[in-house]
Amino acid sequence: MTQKVAVLGTGKIGEALLSGMLRGGWPPADLLVTARRPERAEELRTRYGVTPVTNAEAAKTADTLILTVKPQDMGTLLEELAPHVPADRLVVSGAAGITTAFIEERLTTGVPVVRVMTNTPALVDEAMSVISPGSHASEADLAHTEEIFGAVGKTLRVPESQQDACTALSGSGPAYFFYLVEAMTDAGILLGLPRDKAHDLIVQSAIGAATMLRDSGEHPVKLRENVTSPAGTTISAIRELENHGVRAALIAALEAARDRSRALASGKKD
């Protein structure tokens, strides 16, 4: 690992990626960071031993630029970077909704761009990172991107046309599970359990269910049927979920997230 990698706009996801790369064997000397606030940059230097630089310095010296700014800030960042990014620089974007074409149009012709949507479980090395090539990205560029994001979880290649759907499913996905756990915890309290016990019961059930889904190879319908006895407690609960339209609400929620990802690409802020 001799290539220099710069993480630009190092917020929570950027820091999670940075720390994962260090755990994966990247030397701190090969990692550069940029941050909007000087005190944030110094915090990253102290915590990880990496080198804070300006965005322009990163563009001039790093082999790979990972752009982790918010979608609405991407245009401004690219305007700043454009004079300094040569055609052989790999640019990786982690901004929701921002297309590779949007980035390519603002940089030197021929710059390879890869689009990635990861999620917050990168903080615990359990991210799902979805990778799509731009028009100039090579197999080596994709492999290098997979190496970087593989440090914090699993990677999957998809056509860029599927990125907005992936953003709705996995990019925003952890929030849906947190929301569900919050609701189930409140239900546990209503049923007479202390909050801490309800939380532990639900979290371990979620971990166990996710592990079964990952490792068993069974369809989720089959796994659910294995828990659902005739005239039992589970089918009574499932009936109420169906009566309240939970399945339809989830589909509508994911469509809304996909549509918002598309809107971000068009520059809409609200």
Secondary structure, 3 states (H helix, E strand, C coil): CCCCEEEECCCHHHHHHHHHHHHCCCCHHHEEEECCCHHHHHHHHHHHCCEECCHHHHHHHCCEEEECCCHHHHHHHHHHHHHHCCCCCEEEECCCCCCHHHHHCCCCCCCCEEEEECCHHHHHCCEEEEEEECCCCCHHHHHHHHHHHHHHEEEEECCHHHHHHHHHHHHCHHHHHHHHHHHHHHHHHHCCCCHHHHHHHHHHHHHHHHHHHHHHCCCHHHHHHHHCCCCCHHHHHHHHHHHCCHHHHHHHHHHHHHHHHHHHHCCCCC
